[in-house]
Amino acid sequence: MALYKQHSGIKRVPLGQLRVERPHRPYLTEDEFKALLDGEVIVEEKVDGHPEVLEESSYVFYCEDLRYKHAIEYTRVPAPRLQAPAFFVCYDLWMTEEDRWAVREEKENLCEMMGLPVSPLVYRGILKEEEIPIVSAFKSNFGDGQADGIVIKNLKNGIFGKFINMEFQKGLEDAENWRRGEWKMNRLVII
């Protein structure tokens, strides 16, 4: 299994007063945002770690390494199985031979075979703009506090967007220890 570093490039969802300007993290345009919510979407918990990419055969697994606390402390990171790296959680899977993103079930099955935990599914169906903050207000599956946000995926239209909760934004502003290299380990749960 090869290991590469790479950023996902997922843009943020533009929601009026909840929009926080960060020039290095672009927002979806209004047309992209309309395309995102046009049809069925998959909503998954957004996890906050260090982006990593694993390549295996004809699959590219986009993961977050949750080893160290960034803005949120995770107390229940699922343990890997088989040859998967500890603290990795897969949020996307690219199928190179088919030149497309895996649907949720394919991602779950392939990650299961690799021993990789998957970002939890939060919602599947039609999502309206005003429902986004409501859908994102839940306790993290990997920690004791609120999830840092959600990732909304419209596979039919090929567009993804992320929504960041305000509590997470405040945590990012206070996360100077991350930038200085003063890293605190998250906790792995062995089941």
C-alpha positions in Angstrom: 0.0 0.0 0.0 1.6 3.3 -1.1 1.2 6.4 1.1 1.1 9.9 -0.4 0.2 13.4 1.1 -2.4 15.4 -0.8 -5.2 17.9 0.0 -8.8 17.0 -0.9 -9.6 20.4 -2.3 -13.3 20.2 -1.2 -14.8 23.7 -1.3 -16.9 25.2 1.5 -20.7 25.6 1.4 -21.6 29.4 1.3 -24.3 30.0 4.0 -24.7 33.7 4.6 -23.9 34.7 8.1 -22.3 31.3 8.8 -19.7 32.0 6.1 -16.2 32.6 7.5 -13.7 34.0 5.0 -10.5 32.1 4.7 -8.8 32.8 1.3 -6.9 29.6 1.3 -10.2 27.6 1.6 -12.5 28.6 -1.2 -16.3 28.5 -1.3 -18.6 27.0 -3.9 -19.9 29.5 -6.4 -23.7 30.0 -6.3 -24.0 27.8 -9.4 -21.9 25.0 -7.8 -24.0 25.3 -4.6 -27.2 24.9 -6.6 -25.7 21.8 -8.4 -24.7 20.4 -5.0 -28.2 20.4 -3.7 -29.8 19.4 -7.0 -30.9 15.8 -6.4 -30.0 13.1 -3.8 -27.0 13.8 -1.7 -24.9 11.8 0.8 -23.9 13.6 4.0 -21.0 12.3 6.0 -19.3 13.5 9.2 -16.4 15.7 8.4 -13.3 14.7 10.4 -10.5 17.0 11.3 -7.0 15.5 10.9 -4.1 15.5 8.5 -5.1 14.6 4.9 -3.4 11.4 3.5 -3.8 9.4 0.4 -3.4 5.6 0.1 -3.2 3.8 -3.2 -4.0 0.2 -3.5 -4.3 -1.5 -6.9 -6.8 0.6 -8.9 -8.2 2.5 -5.9 -7.2 5.7 -4.3 -8.4 6.1 -0.6 -8.6 9.7 0.6 -8.2 9.6 4.4 -7.7 11.8 7.4 -5.0 10.9 9.8 -6.6 11.5 13.2 -3.5 10.7 15.3 -3.1 14.2 16.6 -5.6 16.7 17.9 -6.0 19.6 15.5 -9.0 21.7 16.6 -11.1 18.8 18.0 -10.1 16.1 20.4 -11.2 12.6 19.3 -11.5 10.1 22.1 -13.0 7.2 20.0 -11.0 6.8 16.8 -11.8 3.3 15.5 -8.9 0.9 15.4 -7.8 -0.4 12.0 -7.7 -4.0 10.9 -5.5 -5.8 8.5 -2.8 -3.6 6.9 -4.5 -0.2 7.4 -2.6 2.5 9.2 -3.7 3.3 12.7 -5.8 6.5 13.1 -6.8 6.7 9.4 -10.4 7.3 8.5 -11.4 7.1 4.8 -13.7 9.9 3.5 -13.5 9.3 -0.2 -12.5 6.6 -2.7 -11.5 7.2 -6.3 -11.8 4.2 -8.7 -9.1 4.8 -11.2 -10.1 2.2 -13.8 -13.6 3.5 -13.9 -12.5 7.2 -13.6 -15.2 8.0 -10.9 -15.9 8.3 -7.2 -17.1 5.2 -5.5 -20.7 5.3 -4.2 -21.2 4.9 -0.5 -21.8 1.2 -0.5 -18.7 0.5 -2.7 -16.6 2.7 -0.4 -17.8 0.9 2.7 -17.2 -2.6 1.1 -13.7 -1.7 -0.2 -12.7 -0.1 3.1 -14.0 -3.1 5.0 -11.7 -5.3 2.8 -8.8 -3.0 3.5 -9.5 -2.7 7.2 -10.0 1.1 7.0 -12.7 2.9 9.1 -15.1 5.1 7.0 -16.4 8.6 7.7 -19.9 8.0 9.3 -23.0 8.5 7.2 -25.2 11.2 8.6 -28.0 11.6 6.0 -29.0 10.4 2.5 -31.7 12.1 0.4 -32.8 15.5 -0.7 -31.3 18.4 1.3 -32.5 22.0 1.4 -30.1 24.9 2.1 -31.9 25.8 5.3 -31.5 22.2 6.6 -27.7 22.2 6.4 -27.0 23.7 9.9 -29.6 21.4 11.4 -28.2 18.2 9.8 -24.7 19.2 10.9 -25.7 19.6 14.6 -24.8 16.3 16.1 -22.2 14.7 18.4 -19.1 13.4 16.7 -19.0 9.6 16.3 -15.3 9.8 17.2 -15.3 12.3 20.1 -17.3 13.7 23.0 -18.1 17.0 21.5 -20.0 18.3 18.5 -18.8 17.1 15.0 -16.7 19.7 13.3 -19.1 19.7 10.3 -20.4 17.7 7.4 -19.4 16.9 3.8 -22.3 17.0 1.3 -21.7 14.8 -1.8 -23.8 14.9 -5.0 -22.2 12.1 -6.9 -24.6 12.5 -9.9 -23.4 16.0 -10.4 -19.9 15.3 -9.3 -19.7 18.0 -6.7 -18.8 18.0 -3.0 -19.1 20.7 -0.4 -18.3 21.0 3.3 -20.0 22.8 6.1 -18.0 23.7 9.1 -19.8 24.3 12.5 -19.0 27.5 14.3 -17.6 25.7 17.4 -15.1 24.1 15.1 -14.2 27.5 13.6 -13.5 28.8 17.1 -11.3 25.7 17.8 -9.3 26.4 14.6 -8.7 29.9 15.7 -7.4 28.6 19.0 -5.3 25.8 17.4 -2.0 27.6 17.5 -0.4 24.5 19.2 -1.0 22.6 15.9 0.9 25.1 13.8 3.8 25.2 16.4 4.1 21.5 16.3 2.9 21.0 19.9 0.7 18.0 19.0 -1.5 16.1 21.4 -2.4 12.5 20.6 -6.0 11.5 20.1 -7.2 8.2 21.5 -7.6 5.0 19.6 -10.4 2.6 20.6 -9.5 -1.1 20.4 -12.6 -3.3 20.0 
